[in-house]
Amino acid sequence: MCQEGEWRMELGLFQQQSLSLVMTTELRQAIAILQYPCYELSQFLQEQANENPLIELVEPSNLMSMGKRKTSEKTIGEGEENTLDYLHHTKETMHDYLLDQTMFLPLTKEESSILKFLILNIDDNGYLQVTTEEVMKRFGIDEKAVEHVIGLLHQLEPVGIGARDLRECILLQLEALAMEDELVYRIADNYLDLLAERKLKQIAERLHVSVEMVEEAADFIQTLEPRPGHSVSHQDERLFLYPDITVVEEKGHYQIYLNDQFAPRVHLNEGYTHLLKSEGAAASKYLKEHYQKYQWLLKSLEQRRTTLLKIAEEIVKAQTAFLQKGPQYLEPMTLKDVADRIGMHESTVSRAVKNKVIQTPRGAFELKSFFTTKIEKANGENTSAKVVKLAIAELINQEDKLKPLSDQAIADKLKNERGMNISRRTVAKYREEMNILSSAKRKRYSK
């Protein structure tokens, strides 16, 4: 008997329906393909061709024809660069440049080894990334010997290379200008932290000089190179954007093109067609599985193409004023807005615009840059966060540098003059995102 208030547990078989989302391999692949920019998509397709014998990649024939057409139009020597030169030209790195200079220094064998070690431990900004203690331990020498070789390193060009911090980098450049006895050297040597905070009055009081003299020194320091390695580093030379979408104005209308013409075309390897039709063989089963993967790849590529074109069409529709007049006319638009218009989920749109670039008559932009927060204006209309940022930057550029605008003053001006109702906190947030200093740090004491 079961008493009142007690539960009786029984064993048995029961049927119950439930829904669950299973992330299949094919679905993961479709999501990945959607996120790939054009240059990564080509690499992905090559990997798929290596794994699947049924996939045959055909490189676009228009690449060669384009090259021939350009060559026929202009001969080399008429001012046009030959792009093939960049494929075969070996660029000298910053470390190569520094190592070449050591050949002209009177070094002992030990000094040469230490100096080469130091050079190879300089980062792209030109700063030494190994401590004195580490060099002492590695070569079994004392601190004086290490400092001697570091001094030799500092004799190399560009001036400031091999510095261990920003202070040393600036001092090396001032020493090269024979300014050790100048006020600017004393400030850089002792008050660089206060200078970064723009506490010019405090520096002036400690040095018993006028604020205007400190400001003049600060202006000169800003002309020096804080990252000397950049002047000789070629690693970031000739960076290219690869637009996934191109928008072209033709007779007053905007045409949208998906830049997949440079990606290899996916075709079925006809050499395996007869094996797919055979029955029962183990090889046939293997090939049929890979044929399904081939078909899914084609489907995923077409979905990517369709999705990107739909998103681009909505962007062009919404941003016609931007395309015609410039960034200040950028309309507010969210991922959800576009997702609702094209009948897709917001997460799909988010994945599709990730790492993608669109080439427009106004320049090349990341697709995600068109999606901004809506900010309501006084007249009930909406504007975008980017337009607000442009307005903030414009006000700051036009302000009196002797009496810079506070964040609250900027907020008031935006509200009264442009109908943009945003808070002081929002102004501060946008200002920091644009790497603009606060009013206290923007203040100048002389024009």
C-alpha positions as CSV (number, residue, x, y, z in Angstrom):
1,M,0.0,0.0,0.0
2,C,1.1,3.5,-0.7
3,Q,0.4,6.0,2.1
4,E,-1.0,9.4,1.4
5,G,1.7,12.0,0.4
6,E,4.1,9.4,-0.9
7,W,5.2,8.8,-4.5
8,R,5.6,5.4,-6.0
9,M,8.4,4.9,-8.6
10,E,7.9,2.4,-11.4
11,L,10.1,1.2,-14.2
12,G,8.7,1.1,-17.7
13,L,9.1,2.1,-21.4
14,F,7.5,5.4,-22.4
15,Q,7.4,7.3,-25.7
16,Q,8.0,11.0,-25.7
17,Q,8.5,13.5,-28.6
18,S,11.1,16.3,-28.4
19,L,12.7,18.7,-30.7
20,S,16.5,19.4,-30.7
21,L,18.9,21.1,-33.0
22,V,21.8,18.9,-34.1
23,M,24.8,20.6,-35.6
24,T,25.8,18.3,-38.4
25,T,29.1,18.3,-40.2
26,E,27.4,19.7,-43.3
27,L,25.7,22.5,-41.4
28,R,29.1,23.5,-39.8
29,Q,30.6,23.6,-43.3
30,A,27.8,25.8,-44.6
31,I,28.3,28.2,-41.7
32,A,32.0,28.3,-42.2
33,I,31.7,28.9,-46.0
34,L,29.3,31.8,-45.3
35,Q,31.9,33.4,-43.0
36,Y,34.9,33.0,-45.3
37,P,36.0,36.2,-47.2
38,C,36.9,35.6,-50.8
39,Y,40.7,35.0,-50.3
40,E,40.0,32.4,-47.5
41,L,37.3,30.7,-49.6
42,S,39.9,29.9,-52.3
43,Q,42.1,28.2,-49.7
44,F,39.2,26.3,-48.3
45,L,38.2,25.0,-51.7
46,Q,41.7,23.8,-52.3
47,E,41.6,21.9,-49.0
48,Q,38.3,20.3,-50.0
49,A,39.7,19.2,-53.4
50,N,42.7,17.6,-51.7
51,E,40.3,15.5,-49.5
52,N,37.6,14.7,-52.0
53,P,38.7,13.0,-55.3
54,L,35.4,14.0,-57.0
55,I,36.1,17.7,-56.6
56,E,38.0,19.2,-59.5
57,L,39.0,22.9,-59.3
58,V,39.2,24.9,-62.5
59,E,41.1,28.2,-62.2
60,P,39.3,31.1,-63.8
61,S,40.6,31.7,-67.3
62,N,39.9,35.4,-67.2
63,L,43.0,35.9,-65.0
64,M,45.4,35.2,-67.9
65,S,43.3,37.2,-70.3
66,M,43.2,40.2,-68.0
67,G,47.0,40.0,-67.7
68,K,47.4,39.8,-71.4
69,R,45.0,42.7,-72.0
70,K,46.8,45.0,-69.6
71,T,50.2,44.1,-71.1
72,S,49.0,44.9,-74.6
73,E,47.6,48.2,-73.6
74,K,50.8,49.5,-72.0
75,T,54.3,48.3,-72.3
76,I,56.5,48.1,-69.3
77,G,58.4,51.3,-68.9
78,E,55.5,53.6,-69.5
79,G,54.9,54.2,-65.8
80,E,52.9,51.1,-65.1
81,E,54.2,48.6,-62.5
82,N,54.6,45.0,-63.5
83,T,52.7,43.1,-60.8
84,L,54.8,40.0,-61.5
85,D,57.8,41.8,-60.1
86,Y,56.3,41.6,-56.6
87,L,56.1,37.8,-56.8
88,H,59.8,37.4,-57.4
89,H,61.2,40.4,-55.5
90,T,62.8,39.5,-52.2
91,K,62.3,42.3,-49.7
92,E,64.9,43.2,-47.2
93,T,63.6,42.9,-43.6
94,M,64.4,45.2,-40.7
95,H,66.7,42.5,-39.2
96,D,68.5,42.1,-42.5
97,Y,69.0,45.9,-42.7
98,L,70.5,46.0,-39.2
99,L,72.7,43.0,-39.7
100,D,74.2,44.5,-42.8
101,Q,75.3,47.5,-40.8
102,T,77.2,45.4,-38.3
103,M,79.7,44.6,-41.1
104,F,81.1,48.1,-40.8
105,L,81.6,48.0,-37.0
106,P,85.0,47.0,-35.5
107,L,83.7,44.0,-33.5
108,T,85.3,41.1,-31.7
109,K,83.9,37.7,-32.4
110,E,82.1,37.7,-29.1
111,E,80.7,41.2,-29.6
112,S,79.5,40.2,-33.1
113,S,77.6,37.1,-31.7
114,I,76.0,39.2,-28.9
115,L,75.0,42.0,-31.3
116,K,73.4,39.6,-33.8
117,F,71.5,38.0,-30.9
118,L,70.3,41.4,-29.8
119,I,69.2,42.4,-33.3
120,L,67.2,39.2,-33.8
121,N,65.4,40.0,-30.5
122,I,64.1,43.4,-31.8
123,D,60.4,43.5,-32.5
124,D,58.7,45.2,-35.5
125,N,58.4,48.5,-33.6
126,G,62.1,48.6,-33.1
127,Y,62.3,47.7,-29.4
128,L,64.7,45.3,-27.8
129,Q,62.7,42.3,-26.3
130,V,65.4,40.6,-24.3
131,T,66.6,41.7,-20.8
132,T,70.2,42.4,-19.7
133,E,70.0,39.5,-17.3
134,E,69.0,37.1,-20.1
135,V,72.0,38.2,-22.3
136,M,74.3,37.9,-19.3
137,K,73.2,34.3,-18.6
138,R,73.2,33.3,-22.3
139,F,76.8,34.5,-23.0
140,G,78.3,34.3,-19.5
141,I,79.3,37.9,-19.4
142,D,78.8,40.7,-16.9
143,E,76.4,43.7,-17.1
144,K,79.1,46.1,-18.2
145,A,79.8,44.0,-21.3
146,V,76.1,43.7,-22.2
147,E,75.6,47.5,-21.9
148,H,78.7,48.0,-24.1
149,V,77.2,45.9,-26.9
150,I,73.7,47.5,-26.5
151,G,75.5,50.8,-26.9
152,L,76.9,49.5,-30.2
153,L,73.3,48.5,-31.2
154,H,72.2,52.0,-30.5
155,Q,74.7,53.3,-33.1
156,L,72.8,51.6,-35.9
157,E,70.2,53.3,-38.1
158,P,67.5,54.4,-37.7
159,V,68.1,56.4,-34.6
160,G,66.3,54.9,-31.6
161,I,66.4,51.3,-32.8
162,G,67.1,48.8,-30.0
163,A,65.7,51.0,-27.3
164,R,64.2,49.1,-24.3
165,D,61.3,51.5,-23.7
166,L,59.8,54.7,-25.1
167,R,61.9,56.9,-22.8
168,E,65.2,55.5,-24.0
169,C,63.9,55.7,-27.6
170,I,63.2,59.4,-27.4
171,L,66.4,60.1,-25.5
172,L,68.5,58.4,-28.2
173,Q,66.9,60.6,-30.8
174,L,67.4,63.7,-28.8
175,E,71.1,62.8,-28.2
176,A,71.5,62.3,-32.0
177,L,70.3,65.9,-32.3
178,A,72.8,67.1,-29.6
179,M,70.0,68.3,-27.4
180,E,71.2,66.8,-24.1
181,D,71.3,70.2,-22.5
182,E,67.9,71.3,-23.7
183,L,64.7,71.5,-21.7
184,V,63.0,68.9,-23.9
185,Y,65.7,66.4,-22.9
186,R,65.1,67.0,-19.2
187,I,61.3,66.6,-19.7
188,A,61.7,63.3,-21.7
189,D,64.2,62.0,-19.2
190,N,62.2,62.7,-16.0
191,Y,58.6,63.6,-16.7
192,L,57.5,61.5,-19.7
193,D,54.7,59.9,-17.6
194,L,53.3,63.4,-16.6
195,L,53.7,64.5,-20.2
196,A,51.5,61.6,-21.4
197,E,48.8,62.8,-19.0
198,R,49.2,66.3,-20.3
199,K,50.0,67.6,-16.8
200,L,52.0,70.5,-18.3
201,K,51.5,72.8,-15.3
202,Q,52.9,70.3,-12.9
203,I,56.0,69.8,-15.1
204,A,56.4,73.6,-15.4
205,E,56.2,74.0,-11.6
206,R,58.9,71.3,-11.0
207,L,61.2,72.7,-13.6
208,H,60.5,76.4,-12.8
209,V,59.7,77.3,-16.3
210,S,56.6,78.6,-18.1
211,V,53.8,76.3,-19.2
212,E,54.3,77.6,-22.8
213,M,57.9,76.3,-22.7
214,V,56.8,72.9,-21.6
215,E,54.1,72.8,-24.3
216,E,56.7,73.8,-26.9
217,A,58.9,70.9,-25.7
218,A,55.9,68.5,-25.8
219,D,55.1,69.5,-29.4
220,F,58.7,68.8,-30.4
221,I,58.7,65.4,-28.7
222,Q,55.6,64.5,-30.7
223,T,57.6,65.0,-33.9
224,L,60.0,62.2,-32.9
225,E,59.5,58.6,-34.0
226,P,58.1,56.4,-31.2
227,R,58.4,53.2,-33.3
228,P,61.7,53.4,-35.2
229,G,61.3,49.9,-36.6
230,H,58.5,50.9,-38.8
231,S,60.7,53.1,-41.0
232,V,62.7,50.0,-42.1
233,S,60.2,47.2,-41.7
234,H,58.7,46.0,-45.0
235,Q,56.5,43.3,-43.5
236,D,53.4,45.5,-43.8
237,E,54.3,47.0,-47.1
238,R,51.7,46.9,-49.9
239,L,48.8,45.6,-47.9
240,F,45.8,44.9,-50.1
241,L,42.1,44.7,-49.4
242,Y,40.2,42.0,-51.3
243,P,36.6,43.2,-51.8
244,D,34.0,40.4,-51.7
245,I,31.4,42.7,-53.2
246,T,31.8,45.6,-55.6
247,V,29.2,48.4,-56.1
248,V,29.5,50.3,-59.3
249,E,27.4,53.3,-60.4
250,E,26.2,52.9,-64.0
251,K,23.9,55.6,-65.5
252,G,22.6,56.7,-62.2
253,H,21.9,53.2,-60.9
254,Y,24.1,51.0,-58.6
255,Q,25.1,47.6,-59.9
256,I,26.2,44.9,-57.4
257,Y,28.9,42.3,-58.3
258,L,30.1,39.4,-56.2
259,N,33.8,39.1,-56.6
260,D,34.0,35.4,-56.9
261,Q,35.4,35.4,-60.4
262,F,38.9,34.9,-59.1
263,A,38.0,31.9,-57.0
264,P,38.4,28.5,-58.6
265,R,35.3,26.9,-60.0
266,V,34.1,23.6,-58.4
267,H,33.4,20.8,-61.0
268,L,32.8,17.1,-60.8
269,N,35.8,15.0,-61.8
270,E,34.4,13.1,-64.8
271,G,36.9,10.3,-64.4
272,Y,34.9,8.8,-61.5
273,T,31.4,9.1,-63.1
274,H,31.2,5.5,-64.3
275,L,32.2,4.2,-60.8
276,L,29.4,6.2,-59.2
277,K,26.9,4.1,-61.3
278,S,28.3,0.7,-60.3
279,E,26.5,-1.2,-57.5
280,G,27.8,-3.1,-54.5
281,A,31.5,-2.2,-54.8
282,A,33.2,-0.8,-51.7
283,A,34.8,1.9,-53.9
284,S,31.3,2.8,-55.1
285,K,30.1,3.4,-51.6
286,Y,33.1,5.5,-50.8
287,L,32.6,7.6,-53.9
288,K,28.8,8.1,-53.3
289,E,29.6,9.5,-49.8
290,H,32.1,11.9,-51.4
291,Y,29.6,12.8,-54.1
292,Q,27.1,13.8,-51.4
293,K,29.8,16.0,-49.9
294,Y,30.4,17.5,-53.4
295,Q,26.7,18.3,-53.8
296,W,26.6,19.9,-50.3
297,L,29.6,22.0,-51.1
298,L,27.9,23.3,-54.3
299,K,24.7,24.0,-52.3
300,S,26.7,25.9,-49.6
301,L,28.5,28.0,-52.1
302,E,25.3,29.0,-53.8
303,Q,23.7,29.9,-50.5
304,R,26.7,32.0,-49.7
305,R,26.4,33.8,-53.0
306,T,22.7,34.4,-52.7
307,T,23.0,35.6,-49.1
308,L,25.7,38.1,-49.8
309,L,23.9,39.5,-52.8
310,K,20.7,40.0,-50.8
311,I,22.5,41.7,-48.0
312,A,24.4,44.0,-50.4
313,E,21.2,44.9,-52.2
314,E,19.6,46.0,-48.9
315,I,22.7,48.0,-47.9
316,V,22.7,49.8,-51.3
317,K,18.9,50.6,-51.0
318,A,19.3,52.0,-47.4
319,Q,22.6,53.8,-48.1
320,T,22.0,55.6,-51.4
321,A,22.5,59.0,-49.8
322,F,25.8,57.7,-48.3
323,L,27.0,56.5,-51.7
324,Q,26.1,59.8,-53.3
325,K,27.1,62.3,-50.7
326,G,29.5,60.7,-48.2
327,P,29.8,59.3,-44.6
328,Q,27.8,62.1,-42.9
329,Y,24.7,60.7,-44.7
330,L,25.1,57.2,-43.4
331,E,21.6,55.9,-42.4
332,P,21.2,54.0,-39.2
333,M,20.7,50.3,-39.9
334,T,20.9,47.2,-37.7
335,L,21.5,43.5,-38.4
336,K,17.9,42.8,-37.5
337,D,16.6,45.4,-40.0
338,V,18.4,43.6,-42.8
339,A,17.5,40.1,-41.5
340,D,13.8,41.0,-41.5
341,R,13.9,42.4,-45.0
342,I,15.6,39.4,-46.6
343,G,13.8,36.8,-44.5
344,M,16.8,35.4,-42.7
345,H,17.9,35.1,-39.1
346,E,19.9,37.9,-37.6
347,S,22.8,35.5,-36.7
348,T,23.0,34.5,-40.4
349,V,23.4,38.1,-41.5
350,S,26.0,38.6,-38.7
351,R,28.0,35.6,-40.0
352,A,27.7,36.7,-43.6
353,V,29.1,40.2,-43.0
354,K,32.0,39.0,-40.9
355,N,35.4,39.8,-42.3
356,K,33.8,40.9,-45.6
357,V,34.8,44.0,-47.6
358,I,32.6,46.0,-50.0
359,Q,34.1,48.3,-52.7
360,T,31.9,51.3,-53.3
361,P,32.3,54.6,-55.2
362,R,33.1,56.1,-51.8
363,G,35.9,53.6,-51.1
364,A,36.3,50.2,-49.6
365,F,34.6,49.5,-46.3
366,E,34.0,46.5,-44.0
367,L,30.4,45.3,-44.4
368,K,29.9,45.4,-40.7
369,S,30.6,49.1,-40.6
370,F,27.3,49.8,-42.2
371,F,25.5,48.3,-39.2
372,T,25.3,51.0,-36.5
373,T,23.2,51.9,-33.5
374,K,20.1,54.0,-34.0
375,I,20.0,57.3,-32.1
376,E,16.8,59.2,-32.0
377,K,16.9,62.9,-32.9
378,A,14.8,65.7,-31.4
379,N,12.5,65.7,-34.4
380,G,11.7,62.0,-34.0
381,E,14.0,60.8,-36.9
382,N,16.8,58.4,-36.4
383,T,20.5,58.9,-37.1
384,S,23.4,56.5,-36.9
385,A,26.2,56.3,-34.3
386,K,28.7,56.9,-37.0
387,V,27.1,60.2,-38.0
388,V,27.2,61.2,-34.3
389,K,30.9,60.4,-34.2
390,L,31.6,62.5,-37.2
391,A,29.7,65.4,-35.6
392,I,31.7,65.0,-32.4
393,A,35.0,65.0,-34.3
394,E,33.9,68.0,-36.3
395,L,33.1,70.0,-33.1
396,I,36.4,69.1,-31.6
397,N,38.3,70.1,-34.7
398,Q,36.6,73.5,-34.7
399,E,36.9,74.1,-30.9
400,D,39.1,76.8,-29.3
401,K,42.2,74.9,-28.4
402,L,42.8,77.2,-25.4
403,K,39.3,76.4,-24.1
404,P,38.5,72.9,-25.4
405,L,34.9,71.6,-25.2
406,S,34.0,69.3,-22.3
407,D,32.0,66.2,-23.0
408,Q,28.9,67.9,-21.5
409,A,29.5,70.9,-23.7
410,I,29.7,68.7,-26.8
411,A,26.5,66.9,-25.8
412,D,24.7,70.3,-25.4
413,K,25.9,71.5,-28.8
414,L,24.8,68.3,-30.5
415,K,21.4,68.6,-28.9
416,N,20.9,72.4,-29.5
417,E,22.5,72.7,-32.9
418,R,22.0,69.3,-34.6
419,G,19.0,67.8,-32.7
420,M,21.1,64.8,-31.5
421,N,20.0,63.9,-28.0
422,I,22.8,62.0,-26.5
423,S,24.2,61.9,-23.0
424,R,27.7,63.0,-21.8
425,R,28.6,59.4,-21.2
426,T,27.8,58.6,-24.8
427,V,30.0,61.5,-26.0
428,A,32.9,60.2,-23.8
429,K,32.4,56.7,-25.1
430,Y,32.4,57.7,-28.8
431,R,35.3,60.1,-28.2
432,E,37.4,57.3,-26.7
433,E,36.5,54.9,-29.5
434,M,37.9,57.6,-31.9
435,N,41.1,57.9,-29.8
436,I,40.4,61.5,-29.0
437,L,41.8,62.8,-25.7
438,S,39.6,64.4,-23.0
439,S,39.3,68.2,-22.9
440,A,41.9,68.4,-20.1
441,K,44.4,66.7,-22.3
442,R,43.5,68.6,-25.4
443,K,44.0,72.0,-23.7
444,R,46.7,74.1,-25.1
445,Y,48.4,77.1,-23.4
446,S,49.5,78.8,-26.6
447,K,48.2,78.9,-30.2
